[in-house]
Amino acid sequence: MDILFEGTIIVVDIDRMEETVKERGWSEYKPNPATGKLSQLIEKFASKWGAVIVYGLDWERGTEEAVIEIPLTDPHDVKDDLVEIAREMEETGVTLTIVAIRSPITGRPARSRREAYSGYRRRAKKILESLKRKGGGTVYIDGEIVYRRGTPC
């Protein structure tokens, strides 16, 4: 993995998606209200910030998870937008866990899920998994939880 410059790595994942799909009778193979909305929000966010969507944006099936890199941007700069994404997703009846950390980045899309979570992005994934084990519904920005299910921290 070639490192190009410093920036922000963001990992986004819908909490309890498998259970939610079963409970609501949604299809796993085409966009549903949550995954369709997340696709729109991720694309809008990436466009606004000049971000690279490393992995996850999927218009055919809907987006359940995404890995994003933003060159030369501090994670705190995108805090308000990430909290807004979490709030908008709650309106669809699901919660997100979002992790944004400052790190060296590649600035290139990954060829596979494995590659998407390798190198420096592995740290963000481990933080995400830890937050999800604690219940999810969290926005974590470079060392602090800034939002939790309906309430700013």
N, C-alpha and C positions, 0 to 999 in steps of 0.2 A: 504494500500500500504506500504510494507516494504521498508525501505530505507537501501541500502547496503553501499554506499559510494558516494563521490563527483565525478562528471564527467561532461560531456557535453550532453545536450539534443538538438537534431536537429529535426526540423519539416520542411518538404519539400512539396510544393503543386504546381501543374501546374496551371497557371493563365488562367481564362476564358476557361476552358476545354470544358464545355458544348457547348458554342458558337462555338469553334473551330471545334468540332466534327461535328456539323451541317453544318458549312460553307464548310468543306472539304469532307463531305460525308463519314467520317470514322465510323466504327462500335463502339458502346459503349461496346460491349460484348466480344471483342477480342482485342489483342494488335494492336495498330496503330503505325505509325512511332514515335510519341512522347512518348506514354506510354511504348512501347517496349524498346525504348532507355533509358528511366528513370529506368526501371527495371534493365537493364544491369549496368548502372552507380551506382545505389544504392548498388547492390550486390558487385561490384568492390570496392567501397568506404568502405563498411562494412568489407570486407575481409582485406583490407589494414590496417584499424585502429583497428581491433579486436572489432568491434562494434556489438551491439545487435540491430537487426531490431525489434522494439517493435510492429510495425504495418505497413501494407500497401504494402509490396512487394507482387506483384500478377502476376505470370507468365501466368496464364490462361486468364486474362482480360487486363493485362498491369497495370503498376503502375501510378496512378494519384497523390497520396499523400503518404507520409511515415513519420514515427516517429522512430528516431534512438537514441540510447544512447551509449555513449563511456565512459567507466570507466577511472577514473584517467587521464583525458585528458582535457586540457584547450581549450575553443572554438577557440582561436586565432591560435592554432596549426593546425587546419583543414581548416583555412580560404582559403588558396590557392586552395585546392581540391574542396571546395564548390563553389568558383568562377568559377573554371574550369567546374564543372557540369552545372552551370548556362549558361556558354558560349556554351557548347556543345549542350544543349537543345535549345538554340536560333538558332542553325544551322538547327534544325528540324522545325523551324517556330513557336515555342511557347516560352513563358517566364516562369520562376519559381520564386516563392518567397520562400526564405530559411531563417530560423531563427535558430541560434545556441546560446545557453545560458549555463552558468555554473550553476549547480544545483545538489542537491542530486538526485540520480538515483536508480532505482530498479535493472536494469540489466537483466530483464526478459521480454519476449514477452507478449503482452496483449492478453486477450481472446476475446476482442471486441473493436470496435471503441470507445465506451464510456470510457472503461478502458484506452485506449491508450492516451486519452486527459484528464485524471483525475490527481489529485494530483499536483505535481510540474510541470508536462507537460502542465497543463492548462495555466500557465503563457506564455509559448512559443506559444501556440495556439492563445492566445489573441493578442500577438504581431504580429503574422502572419496575423490574420484577419484585424488588423489595417493597416498593410502595404498593404494588398490586396485592401482595400477600397481606398487607395491612388494611386492605379494603378498597384501595384505589380511590378514584374521584379526586385526584390531587394534581395540582400544578406545582412542580418543583423547579426552581430557578437557581442554578449554581450554588447549591448548599443550603437553600431554605425553601420551605413549603410556603407558597404565596397565596394559594387558594385550595380550599377543600370543600367539595360538594355544597354549593350554595352559599358559602361564607368566605369572604376574603380573610386571610390570616394576618 
